[in-house]
């Protein structure tokens, strides 16, 4: 049964096979995408085999050697599907929808499920593009870069930072060029101040000076917070003293029998 479901899912997907070159940056061509890439392989490497053709007795395609581009032509029999995990990727407009369960793909494909996330994304992007993207403060961005470094997933470029701040939708926002230049200049200022350095390919790398800058800012914030707290208490005391003085003055001016 499971072999039959896998084969049916593969047959449905291969009715619209993806071209050899899938457009990723030409938005006019990206929006026209509606095709599938079908892979299967061992549990931890589902993209080992790329399906090219469906035959009655099995499938022909490319079996990749290791993690590189080297591959060889191979035929996989239907019975061998029990040894492999399936991965179907649907390129639909700007979306990439992945399926790893045969039955899930068959059901959702029958109901054209892809239109639900597609229109949800379009609607979300419409409202996102209508709002102005605020420019984050320099210290906020530096702290973001530091946190990403400490978490083991460092932000290396302007694109990384903008994606972290605004999500992937910023790529289609009317302000995207303006904001990209703004954060480019900000990263250059970090380098100039010794807080970041540039590695191979202009990739950003955190420098020890960034920690000193963040510590100094935190200390200034604590001092400012302490100062504001003292000022609030002084205001309360001043108001209390003023009220008490007003009461004393009123009692001094008004005769006791008139009270």
Residue pairs with C-beta under 8 A, 6 or more apart in sequence:
2 81
2 82
2 102
3 78
3 79
3 81
3 82
5 102
5 103
5 106
6 40
6 81
6 86
6 102
7 78
7 81
8 102
8 106
9 86
9 88
9 99
9 102
9 103
9 105
9 106
10 38
10 51
10 54
10 59
10 86
10 88
11 54
12 105
12 106
12 109
13 36
13 38
13 88
13 90
13 105
13 109
14 36
14 38
14 51
14 53
14 54
16 34
16 35
16 36
17 35
17 36
17 37
17 38
17 52
18 35
18 36
18 37
18 91
19 35
22 33
22 37
22 91
23 29
23 30
23 33
24 30
27 94
27 172
30 93
30 94
31 93
31 94
32 93
33 91
33 92
33 93
34 91
34 92
34 93
35 90
35 91
36 88
36 89
36 90
36 91
37 50
37 88
37 89
37 91
38 50
38 51
38 86
38 87
38 88
38 89
39 46
39 47
39 48
39 49
39 50
39 51
39 86
39 87
39 88
39 89
40 46
40 48
40 49
40 51
40 76
40 81
40 84
40 85
40 86
40 87
41 47
41 48
41 49
41 84
41 85
42 48
42 83
42 84
42 85
43 85
46 84
46 85
46 86
46 87
46 100
47 64
47 87
48 63
48 64
48 84
49 59
49 61
49 62
49 63
49 64
49 74
49 76
49 84
50 61
50 62
50 64
50 71
51 59
51 60
51 61
52 59
52 60
52 61
52 62
53 59
53 60
53 61
55 75
57 77
57 78
58 75
58 76
58 77
58 78
58 80
59 75
59 76
60 73
60 74
60 75
60 76
61 73
61 74
61 76
62 71
62 72
62 73
62 74
63 71
63 72
63 73
63 74
64 70
64 71
65 71
65 72
76 84
85 100
86 99
86 100
86 101
86 102
87 98
87 99
87 100
88 98
88 99
88 100
88 105
89 96
89 97
89 98
89 99
90 96
90 97
90 98
90 99
90 114
92 114
92 118
93 118
94 121
95 114
95 117
95 118
95 121
97 113
97 114
97 117
99 105
99 108
107 113
108 114
124 169
125 169
125 172
128 167
128 169
128 173
129 169
129 172
129 173
129 174
132 175
133 166
133 170
133 173
133 175
133 179
135 179
135 182
136 144
136 165
138 186
138 189
139 213
139 214
139 217
141 161
141 165
141 183
141 186
142 190
142 195
142 210
142 213
142 214
143 214
144 155
144 161
144 164
144 165
145 154
145 155
145 161
145 190
145 196
145 204
145 206
145 210
146 206
146 210
146 211
146 214
148 154
148 155
148 164
149 155
149 206
154 204
154 205
154 206
155 161
155 164
155 204
156 203
156 204
156 205
157 202
157 203
157 204
158 180
158 183
158 184
158 187
159 180
161 183
161 187
162 170
162 176
162 179
162 180
162 183
163 170
166 173
170 176
170 179
173 179
187 196
187 204
190 196
190 204
190 210
191 197
191 198
193 209
193 213
194 207
194 209
195 206
195 207
195 209
195 210
195 213
196 204
196 205
196 206
196 207
196 210
197 204
197 205
197 207
198 204
198 205
199 205
251 259
